[in-house]
Amino acid sequence: MVTKASFLTGELEILSWNASVQRATVYKQGIKPHRADVTAFRRAILAFITTELLPLYSDKVTKEALHYENIEKLIAHANHIGRGVLRGNRYKYGVAQKLLNLILKYQWCRGLVSQPPHCPVDRIIMHKAGIRGINWTQITQRSEYVKVIEAIKEVAVKDGVSIAQWELRNYNRR
């Protein structure tokens, strides 16, 4: 039997997944998102996050380096299992951070994990932070992501809040 909590978790995972892939050209040309192998890939990635990464956030992740490592673990896992579906056989850093950070944001807002060290980085947040000339869907390297996070951190510090709190205050759907 599906509980209300597990139903809500599943719905939030789907929202997170869709937000991370919607403009990112993740799949090989001609591959439709509802194919069985893409569905299996999505389920495997979400299961990896749930079983391997989320438990690491039950206590506050004080070391930002650990969060970067977790994003890289997610990328490595996706690259390993997604060879048949991923464009260029590669899961981009920008897509991975968006998925993990958005799942963490939802879980934090539900009180299930500690405040995450980062926020979901997308066009809206980059614009609000004054970051121009970078497309989050094209971020492929940790160094590119670090530059974006440092810029967001700078505006968050000026507001006297954490990155996660700043994003929560500043993100608005259209």
Sequence and secondary structure as in RCSB ss.txt:
>XXXX:A:sequence
MVTKASFLTGELEILSWNASVQRATVYKQGIKPHRADVTAFRRAILAFITTELLPLYSDKVTKEALHYENIEKLI
AHANHIGRGVLRGNRYKYGVAQKLLNLILKYQWCRGLVSQPPHCPVDRIIMHKAGIRGINWTQITQRSEYVKVIE
AIKEVAVKDGVSIAQWELRNYNRR
>XXXX:A:secstr
   HHHHHHHHHHHHHHHHHHTTS  B TT  TTSHHHHHHHHHHHHHIIIIIGGGGSS    HHHHHHHHHHHH
HHHHHH TTTBGGG   HHHHHHHHHHHHHHHHHTTSS   SS    HHHHHHTT  S  GGG  SHHHHHHHHH
HHHHHHHHTTS HHHHHHHH    
